[in-house]
Every structure is written in C-alpha cells, then in structure tokens.
C-alpha cells in the first residue's frame, strides 16, 4: 500500500493535511515538516520488536545479558571510543567538518574489519563517485579487491542491495544525500533525513548489520538535521581537529555500549590516519626554558588521563571593553574564573585582555582545568614562569574553594609516568600512598594555590 504523507509540527507534534508557515496548535513558525503517516501500515506490524518478532512482557531476570561479541575495527583508538569494538546491529553516527578525514577513517576501518574478522563490508557513497573512492583506496594502499562499493542515494535501493550482499558492516556516506521516494522534499531536508535514518536503523536492527552513518555538521559544529537523529542511533562520534593540522581526534558524545567522552587520537599522513597511542607526548610543547603563562594539567577524557598544556596571555587592553578569548575552552568559564580571582584572590584583570589556549587543538570541557587556567593567568600577569615539572588540576567554585575532580589518582600516576615531580591538587584527590618521586601541594582554597606559586 502506498505510504500516505502528512505534515507534522516539530514543536508540539500536531499533524496537518497540508503545509503552512505557522502551526495552528502551538503557533510556532517554520516548525511544520513533511512526514510519512502510519495509516498505510498494518497495525499488527507496529507492535513488533526490532527483530520482527512479536514483543512480549518478560522479567529482567529472564533476559540473557551475555555481552555480544564485538568486531575489531583494526584501529585501536577507534575501538577505544566505541567501547571495545563494533557491536553487530549497532548504529554509529559520525560527524565532522568537510575534509577532516571521515571517508579516510571509514575506508581504513572497513578494510581492516573485513580482514581481521573475515566478514563482508559494504561502503555506500552518495557524495563521491566510484572512481574517486577507488583512487582514495589505492592511495591509502588498501586491498581494493576486497572492498565492496555502491554509489546510490535512494534508500530503498540501498536497503535492497545491502539485503542481497548481506554485509556485516555497512557505511552510508552521507545521510544528508540519501532520499526516499515517498517524500517530495529534497535530500537533506528534515523530513528526508529523519525518514531515511529511520529506515536504515530499522534495517540494521532487524538484520544485525553494524551501520555507520556519516552526518554533515553545521557552522557551530553540531550534527545537521533533526535532533531526533542523534536519539535514534546507539553512538554519536565527532571527528575533530584542524583540517590543516596533523592531528585528528574522535570524541564519543553518546555511546550505549561504552563510556561517553572517550577520546581517540590520530595523526594524518600521506598514507592515511595513524593511531597515536600516547597523546600526552605530542600535546606537550616542552619549552627549552620555562615561559610565563604556561602550565601543564591532566585532563580526563572518558577513561584516559591525558596531559595537555594550558597557556594564558594577559596584556593591557587598548579597548574600552577588554577581550576574553579562548581556544579549546569555554569562554564563559574563563570570565567566571577571572571574577573569582578578583573576589577571592584580590587580583584584578579589569583593564587587561585575557587570552587562554589549549595547545594541540584539544577541546577541554571538564571543570578540572579551572585551577590550571587561573595559575596560567597569574603566571602571565606577573611575568613569572612556573616550574617546568609542575602539574596542576582542580575545580574552582564561586566561593573560592578548590574542589576535587574525578580520577585524581589516575591523573597523578599519568603525571609521574611523564616525569613530573611536583603537583598542586585538591585535598580530596590526594591518594594514599603518594606516587614515588611526586611532591604534592594540597590546596582547598584559591588563596592557598596562589601562595604555592608565589
């Protein structure tokens, strides 16, 4: 039976028979999109599980909780982000800026997955031609005779071909280029993205194929299209980094099979992406002599402690409104820390421009960077370098207190492993016993931390 079309408001969920600019129910503007109605679907088919079997009520004790075997992607950093490998039947959404290396990563992973697990893999390209994909695979020195490729944008044909090939891993690049003939809206529209993603997710769950969906990103770096797309998938990964730089990072924002905020680091070379097993070694600049405004902190990305360098520059402002500029940090967080520094430390930066940066292109979102930012600002303001073997971390509250952060002992062990001899850490993060060769200054107030570097 031919699918019926309707128009649905994304704000309140009301449905209409035709499109209009304003929703008559909630009165929001430009929220009505075209969708497929369920009227043409057999009602008996609605109440079935993902495997096509009628759903039944069961107790939690009767459910088999044995962990599913995972597929080795051939890239240890990607396996780390995924939680230990690729789960059959899972759906992974990968987003990133144009030219960041998403196609390169997936081609390498697909070739390695097929070789290591002896399974079939299918790459569906809706953006590049077959010749372009083939040339890229040859440049990466991949076994092109074993990689199966399909250049198609019709979701029905993609599902039909995938059903015939029966791959263990399927890549759709990208979801914004795929369309369904039951909708009149163009590819990339909200209705098309949601409908095609729903069809592909249903296919993956019913057949057990591991599915990668490549998604475009907007100017602010988020996945383009409806927000429901990220709720439909099992894992959402962001491919970050400067396209002109050497290093790329994959960050897990959502993962139903592993830890969130896990980070994988790669280096872009002429022969593709290479894994960086020890990112702390590449993210530290290691100045020949100590310089003002620089301090090393230990951040925690998922389950991995990682050393990064925090830099700050305080300069006399030539403007009436001093600037607060951050790279890799939250700008509002910097403004708040400067206010705490003035109120509880007696140090004012009201007439100065303050710039803060995380070296290496890493983005730090955790509050454990608070103490490092403040001490870097103080070092630049006083023009006094901090010891090169000093490591710091800790959260600063509005009352001037230094709060502990998760994973304190792991952070200190990581610092000791890289040769750091001194640390300034919150009282609640000091382990017993203290790692050999590490001298820890315990602080609980901002004033104590400022005295430790004076």
BELJO-V105105 format. One line per field, one symbol per residue. psi: psi as a letter, one per 40 degrees, with the letter a starting at -180 (. if undefined). burial: 1 if it has 24 or more other ideal C-beta (glycine too) atoms within 12 Angstrom, else 0. A space follows every 50 residues. Layout:
# BELJO-V105105
psi->???
burial->???
This chain:
# BELJO-V105105
psi->hhhiiihihedeeiiieiiidhhedefiifehihihiedehhddedfiid eeihiihiiddehhehhihihheehddddddeeeahhheihhhhiiihed fdddddddddddddddefiiihhhhediiddddddddddefigdeehhih hiehdddddddddddgidhhhhhideeiiheeieiiieiddddddddddd ddddddeehhhhhhiiiadeeihiaiddddddidihihhiihdeidiihh hhdhheeaiieihhhihhidfahiihdgdddeehdgidihiiehihihih hbehihhihhiihhihheidhiihhiheihdddddddddddddeeehhfd eihhhiihieeihheieeeddddddddddddefhiiiefhiiiihhidee ihiiiifddddddddddeehdiihiideehihihihehhhhhieiddddd dde.
burial->00001111110000110000001000000011111100000000000000 00000000000000000001111111111111111111111111111001 11111111111111011011111111110000100110010100001111 11111001101100101111111111111101101011111111111111 11111011111111111000001111001101111111111000001111 11111111101111111100011111001101110000001111111111 11011111111111000000001101011000111111111101101010 01111111111111111111111111111110000111011111110001 11111111111111110101011111001110001001011111111111 0110
